[in-house]
Structure formats: C-alpha cells, structure tokens
C-alpha cells in the first residue's frame, strides 16, 4: 500500500467534507439552546409574551411550509414525525378534556384563558398541519413547552422540566437543525450568500453535504437523549447514599398520576377506571421488575392508592392527594 493510499484511508474523509456539516451542527445547537431556553423562561414569566412567541414561530412555519418530510433523511423524518404525533395527542387532550385546573378550549377554569383557551387552538392546528408539513413541528413543540411551564405557575405544582423535556428536546432540536441545513444549502441562500457555497459545500455536491449534516443532527439528538438516561441512572444510584437501591425500591412512580390529576394535565382524567388500572398496574409490575433486577422484593413495600380513594377522580380528592404528593416530592 502506497503512503498516499494509506493517508487517504486513515483520514477517512477530507476536512472540507466535514467542515460544512459540523458548522451547521454547531449553529443548530446554539439556536436550539437559545430559543428553547427562551421559551421556557417566557412560560415561567409571561403568558402574553409566550403567546407572541408561539404566534411568531407559527408564522415562520407558514413561510417554510413548502418543505416536506421527503426532503430530509429517513432517520430524521421518522423521529420527528413520531414525536410530533405523540405531542399532538397530549396537546389535544389538554385542549379539549374536561379536566380540573386551567381553562381550555371547551371548558372554563381558574387562570387566564389567553394561552390555555386560544393559543391552544393554534397548538392543535400546528400539530395537525405537522402531520404533512414538518415546519409546523416547531410551533407545536414550543407551544407545549410554554403550556407545561404556565400550568405549573397556575396550579402551584411545579414539575422539573426533565419530566417532559427529553422527548421535546429531541424533536425540536432535530426539527430546527433540519431546517437550518435545508435553508443553508438551498439555491436561494447560496446565491444570496456566495461564501456559503465555498465554505459549506466546497467541491462536493449539495445533496452529499445535506445528507452528512442530516446524519450529524440526528446522531447528536439521539445521542444526547440516550446520554440523559445514563446520567439519570447515575443520579438514581447515588440518591440513597450508601444504598444504591433506594430509588429502585422506594420511589413511588405512580405518584405522577396524582400530580397530573391535580395539575390538570392527565390525559386519562376523564376515565377513572382506566386511570385506576394504570395506577394498579404500575404497583403490580414493581415486584416482578425488582425480582428481575435485585432478586425479589415484597409487594407490600410499594405504596398504593388508599382504599377509600380507589377509583375517585373528584376535584377534592385530586387536590388533597396532589398536596400530599407534592409534599412528599419536596422531602
């Protein structure tokens, strides 16, 4: 093997072929970090400015409506479309369900109706449009971020953002990165900014650079998501100090159902029988999961829904259980 052939094999790819995709990846990370963090703070601070942000992003989605799912790589297309469908289902339940808590499109409640009743319509429309046009995923995801932050303020029950942001972050980052790639390599952008042609493309074809950039965006999104599970597992092992099984043995996972009922964001709130079934199922599954992991545990060690409260989803019982769950979480 000649030295020239060896150098080419060792290098794998030349620098210009990665320079453009890596630059687009960095821009995507920066844009994601700034915009998603801004929406989180707006949701915590101002309903009015949260509304303005969603309306502006929706208008941008309309401007980019000509982009189709076929214009991106298959991994990105499958990932963001699936996440969009899941978020749309949750948004639809929140917008039309007769839940206690904040008002929504059909029912009243305490708190301002601007975001929960009217912007919710925009969120649902964005989610439906996103089934065919990926640009509408951006307002859908950002609307849901604002909704989750605002409902915490209204209900007084704040849930850590890692409770829901994992999937949203994957979908929003992948969507934002996809559109940055598409725009930066579009003929219009290349003609308007000639330096992009030489800096991003170099000697390669536009399609090859797009494919490489799409793959980097997808790998970064999925890798970060899987990494969050790793660090979550580390935190759960360390939470009990010397006892690494504290979280596994004693964490009341099903309490999240009570918090959802109290906050008004449980999609099963109108189906008490099904809600009870899920509650009992979580508790019943714990011993089998623990036996597989640590060799067995007593079912009685798992907390359950009090007998007098089984099957009840009245507002009063929700609020009492929610306060108890909230206090336990704080401790």
N, C-alpha and C positions, 0 to 999 in steps of 0.2 A: 504494500500500500504506500503510495507516494505521500510525502509530507503535506502536499496541498489537499489531497483527498482526506487525510487524517484531520486536518484543521477544519475542513468543512463539516466532517462528521461530528467532531467534538463540539463545534459551535451549534449545530442543530439548525438554527435559523440565524439569519443575519440581523444585525441591530435595527436597520430601518423597518423590518417587517414587524418588530415588536414595539417600536417607538410610538407609532400612532395609536395602537390599541391600548398600550399602557397609559398614555396621556389621557385618552378618553376615559379609562377606568378611574384615574385619579380625579378627573373633573366630575365624574359621576358620584364618587364617594363624597367629595366636597359638597356638591349640590344636594345630595341626599341628606347629609348631616345638617346642613344649614336649614333646608326647607322643612324637614320633618321635625327638627327641634323647635323651629319657629312655630309650627302648628301646635305642638304640644304646649308651648308657653301661652299661645293665644287661647287655647282651650281652657287653660287654668286661669286666665286673666280677664278675657273679654269675649262675651257672646257676639257682640257686634262685629268685632274685627275677625273673629273666627268665621262668621258668615261671609264677610267680604273676601276672605282668603279662599273659601270654597267657591264662591261665585267667580273670582278671577281665574282660578285653576280650571273651572268648568269651561270658561270662555276660551282658554288656551286649548283645552281638549277639543272643542269645536273646530278651532283653527287647524288642528292636526288630525282631523277625522278621516283624511284620505289614507292614512297609514292603516294597513291591515295586518292581521296576525301572520299571514303568509309572508310578510316582508321580513320576519325575524327568524332566528334559528328555532328548530323544533324543541330543544330543552327549554328555552325561554318562553316559547309560545304555550307549551303545556303547563309550565309552572305558574306563570302569571294569570293565565285563564282560569286554572283550577282555584287559585287563591281568590280571584275576583268573584267566582261563583259562591264560594263559602262565605265571603264577606257580604255579598248581596243578600244571601239568605238571612244572615244575622240582622242586617240593616232593615230588611223587610219586616221581620218580627218586631224589631224595635219601633218601626214607624207605624205599624197598624195593630199591634197587640194591645188588648185591654189590661195593661199592667199598672200596678200602683207605682207612684213615683212621678217623674216629669210628664208633661203633656206630650202627645204625639199627633200624628196626622188626623186620627179619628177620635181620640179621647182627650179629655182635659186632665188637669193635674196641677200641682204646685210648681212654681218656677215660670220663667219666661217661655213664651211659645215660639219666639222667633226662630231659634235653631232647631228645637225638637219637633216643631209642627210644620214649619215652612221650608227650612233648609233640608229637612228630612226628605221632602218630595224631590229636591234636587239630587240628594244622595241616591234615592231609589232609581230615578231616571238615569243617573250616571251608571249605576250598576247594571241596569237593563241594556243600555247602549254599549256597555263594555263587553257584552256577550259577542258583539260583532266588531267593535272598534276599540282597540287597546288603549287609545288616548284617554278614554273615559275612566280607566282604572285609577288614574292619578286623583281626580276629584273624589272618587269613591273611597279610596284609602285615606285621604286626608280628612274627608268628612267624618269617617269613623274614628280617627284619632281625636278630632275635636269633640265628637259626641262622648267618647269614653272619658275624656278629661272633664267636660262640662257636667256630666251626670255625677261624677264624684263630688264636684263642688255643690251641686243641688242637693244630693242625698246626704252629704256629710260623711259618706263612706268611701274613702279613697283606697283604691287597689293599686298596688305597684304596677308600673307600666309594663314590666316584663310579663305580667299576666296575659297580655294580649298583643304586645308589640312584635313578638317573634315572627309570626306569620305575616303581619302587616309590613314589617320592615323588609322582609324578603321580596314581597310583591311590589312594594313601592320603589325600592332601590332598583330592582330588575326592570321595572317599567320606565323609570327615569333614565337609567343607563341605556336602555334600548333606544329611546327617542333621541338621546344625545348622540349616539352612534349614527342613527339614521339621518339626523339633521347635519352633523359634521361632515358626513360623506355624501351628502346629496349634491346633485349637479348645481343647484341654486347656490348653496353655500360655497362650493368650490369655485364657482365663477365670481361670486361676490368677494370672497377672501382667497386670493390666489395662493397665499402662503400655506393654506391648508392642503392644497394639492401636493406640494413638495414635502411638507412636513409630515402629514398623516399618511399619504399614500406612497410617496417615493416611487420606485419602479414597479410596484405591484398594482394589480387590478383593484378597483374599488370593492368588488364583491369579496375578494380574499381578505381584505382588511376588515370589512364588516363582519365576516364570519369569525375571524380571530377575536375581534372586540366583543362580539356577542358571547363567545365561549368564555372569555375572561369575566364578563359581567355575571354570567350565570354561575361560574365557579366561585366567584367572590361571594355572591349572595348565599348560595347553598353552604359554602364552607363556613361563613360567619354564623349561619344558623346552627349548623352542627357543632361548631365551637361553643356556642352558648349553652348547649346541652351538656357539654363536657364540664364547663365551669360551674354550671348549676349542680351537677353531680358532686363536684368537689365541695361546694358550699354545703350541700345536704349531708355529706360525710362529716364535715367539720362542725356543724351546728350543735352537736351534742357533746363537744369536747372529747373526752376520752372514749365515749361510747359512740362508735361510728354508725350504729343502727338506730339512733334516737329518731331521726326523721322517718326512716322506713317503718318503725314500729308504732310511733305515736302521732304522726302527723294526721289530723282529721281531714283528709282530702275532700270528703263530701261536704264540708262546711262551705265550700264555694257555692253550692246550690243555694244555701240560705242567704249568702251575701248577694247573689244575683236576684233573689226574690225581693230583698229589702231595697236594693238599688233600683229595681225596675228594669233590669236588662237580662232576665232569664227567658229564653225563647219557649220554655215549657211551662211558664207560669199559669197558662190557661188550661193545662192538662194535669191536674193534681195527681191522678192515678199514675200517669207516666212519670211525673216528677218523683213520686214516691218510689216507683220501680227503679229509677236510676239511682236514687239515694241508697236503697236497699242493695242494689246490685254492686255499687262501689264497696259497701261494707262487706258483703258476702264474698267478694273477689279477693279481699285483702289476705285472708288466711292462706288461700291457695298460692297467691303470689309470694307471700312470705315463706311458705314451705319450700317453694322452688328456689328462693334466694338464700334463706338462712336456716333451713331445716325444720321449720314449723313455728307456729305462734298460736296463742289462744285467741279464738274469735271474740271472747269476752273483753279482750283488751282494746278492742276497737270501739270508739264512741258511736252511738246510734241516735236516731231521731227519737225523742221522748215518746213513750206510748200514747200519751194524751194529745200529742201534736201530729200523729201519723195521718197523712192524707189531708192535712189542713193547709190551705194556702190563703187564709184570710189576711187582710192587711194587718190586723192587730198582731197575729201570731208571727207574721213575717218581720214586723218591726222589733218585737221582743227578741226573736231568735237572732235577728241581724245585729242587735246591740250586744247580745251575748257573744256572738261570733267575732264581732269587731273587737270586743274587749279581750277575747282570747288571743286574737291575732296580735294585738298590741303587746300583750305579755310575752 
